[in-house]
Amino acid sequence: MAFMTALSLWLIPILIAVILLYGTFRKTATYETFVEGGKDGFSLAVSIMPFLVGMLTAIGVFRASGAMDALIRAIEPFLSAVGMPAEVVPLALMRPISGTGALGLMAELIKIHGPDSFIGRLASVMQGSTDTTFYVVTVYFGAVGIHRIGDALKVGLLADAVGVICSVVIVTLIFGA
């Protein structure tokens, strides 16, 4: 355990030092390359901004309109039949859209139900088992100009659905309902 703690503290600085030493050994202008990468990162962040604002606006409208609550009420009988608490549905729906929004929902679930509750554990596993598919497709694909996103979106959403299902199954098997 002490080794892992020391490794986690030193891994990033060692990795940076190795990269700088390798660049110096290869006679690369490491500082200038770093500055150029920073400029590229800044321009990428500026190009991502419109996509991010649009996506966050859509999320706000969906939640504020009450559409999420209506959806949960409509599928609640199915959820109880498969052993999924209705409380985690907003997290399952939000996670493919917004990592920050999903993190806020998870924190709220843990605050209400506790970290050692079934819902708290399920929310934590679900948060780690799914990805921000719409965010990735919208922001990163949009930033580099990819417009044909159909297959990537389908596969990403399928992976998210598998992550949600596996979260429910595994948490139920390990911790019980």
N, C-alpha and C positions, 0 to 999 in steps of 0.2 A: 504494500500500500504506500509506503514512504517513497519507493522508487517511482510509482505512478504519479504521485504528487510532484516530485522533483522534475519528472519528465514533462508533465503538463506545464510547469512553470518555465522550463527552459526550451521547450520545443520550438516555439515561434522565434525567439531570438537566435537560436542555433540555425534554424532554417534561413533566416535573413542573412546571417553571417556567411553561410555556405553559398548562398546565391551571389552575394557581393564578392566573395573570394573567387568563385567560379568565373564571374564576369571580369574580374581583374586579371585572372589567369588567362582568359581568352582575349585580353586586351580590348574589352568593351568599355565604352564610356558609361559606367554604371549610373552615375548621378544624372547625366544628361538623359539617359534612357528612362530613368525613374521620373524625371520632370516631364518628358514627352508622354509617358503613360498617364501621368496625372492630368495633363491637358486633354488627352483623349477621353479619360474618365469624366472630366468635367463637361465636355461637349456631349457625351453620351447621356449624362444626367439631365442636361438641358433638353435634349431631344426626347427623352422619356416623359418629361413633365406633362405634356398635354394628354397622353394616354393615361397616366396615373390620375390626373384630375378627373377625367371622364369616368374612369372605373370607380373611383371613390364616390363620385356623385351618384352613379347608378346604385351603388350599395346603399347609400343613405336614403334614396328614394324608395328602394325595395323594403327597407326596414320601417321607415316612417309611414309608409302607406298602409301598413298592417297586413301586407301580402304574406309575409313570413309567418305571422301568427295564424292566418287563415289556412295556409298550407299545412302547418303542424296539426291544427284541429282536424283537417280532412284526412290525414294519414295516421292519426293516433291509433285507431283500431288495428291497423296492420302492424304498427310498431310494437304494441303490447303483445301481439301474437308471436313476434319474432324475438322478443326479449330486449328490445332497445328502448331505453327511457326516452320519453318525448323531450325531456330537458336538453338532451345533447343534439337534437336535430338542428337547431340553429348553428351550432358549431360545425356539424357535418356539411351544412349548406354554405356556411361562410368560409370555411377553410379553402376551398378551391378558388375563392374570389379574393380574399384578403388575409394575409398572414397576421397583420396587426389586429384586424377586426376579430379574427378567430382567437387570437391570444387574449384579447379583452373578454370575449365570451367565456373562454376557458377559465380565466381568473375569476370571473363572476360565478361560474359554477362551483369552483373550488371554495370560494368565499361562502357561498350559500350552503353547500352540501358537505364541505370538508375535504381535505386532500386524501384521506383514507377511506372515503365512501366509495361505493361502486361507481357513482356518477363522476366523482372526482378522478378516480383512476381511469375510467373509460375516456373521459375528456382528455386526460394527459396522454394516453396511448394514441387516441385518435389524432391529436395535434401532431404527434411525432410520426404517424403512419400515413399521412396524406400530404399533399403539396398545394401550392397556390397556383393551380393550373391556369385559370383565367388571367391572373397577374402575369405569369410567365409568357403566355401566348400574346396577350395584349401589349405588354410593355416591351419585352425583349424582341419578339418577332416584329412588332411595329417599329422599333428603333432601328432595326437593320433592313427594313423594307420587305419583309416576307409577308405576302398577302394570302397565299393559299395555306390556310392553317387547319383545314378540316380534319385531316388524319391525325395531326399532332393533338388537336383538341379532343378528339374521340379517345385516343389512347390515354391521354392525361386524365380525362374524366373517368374512364374505366379503371385506371390505377387508383384514383381517389375512392371510387365505389368499393373496390377490393380492400383498400385500406380501412374504410369504415366497417365493412362486414367482418374483416379479420380482427379489428379492434374489439368489436362486440363479442365475437366468439372467444378470443383469447382471454379477455378480461373476465368473461363469464366462467371459462374453464379454470382459470387460475384463482380468481377471487370469489366466485359465486355471485349470484344476482342479489 
